[in-house]
């Protein structure tokens, strides 16, 4: 049965990113949900929510989640997050929720369902360096003034802003924005980028788009992922975890 069929049947699924079976305190199967197995966060192709234990998550899984696409982070809910600053960090990083220790299964189920519902929402406003993109106006705003972008120019800037601060391959932009599944003989992408840069400069946004070796591009600025893993290197992350107590092991019998 596909995802659509499961929703019609009233079934809900979740994926536990923690190795083994989820502890009883976070086992949504006890609320009628179904557990989906996946070896790593990126392997969960179906749009189901991911539950991850903050105190016991594998560093490799943490790095993958922190660098994952926005849609996957938005449907990821961390549990066992007792520190309010850490919860704030995770929320700033674009994760669906960060639940403190002691939350009951009823509350957890509602939070997970809400995170999944919101993960498909597209924000109206997205920062793009010194500019602000408005999805309704389909234009960039700089100090309250419109830049006058054409649809393709806006789409390119919107796509670059999705991974601000990170390289985006030219082939990715051709596929996602120009709907080209091959590399054409024309320089259509370069022409659109050139016009976009010119309009941003005229609007007062400077030159936030950088050309990379190999034909890729990067938008200057902070990524939408306020990026725990991009801001905290792996060794620093491990040092942070050394100061936290070991999570208690809950007994659980497979259903």
Beta strands, then each sheet from edge to edge (+ up, - down):
strand 1: 13-17
strand 2: 34-36
strand 3: 49-53
strand 4: 76-79
strand 5: 97-98
strand 6: 125-128
strand 7: 131-134
strand 8: 139-142
strand 9: 145-146
strand 10: 167-168
strand 11: 209-211
strand 12: 217-219
sheet 1: 2+ 1+ 3+ 4+ 5+
sheet 2: 6+ 7- 8+ 9-
sheet 3: 10+ 12- 11+
end
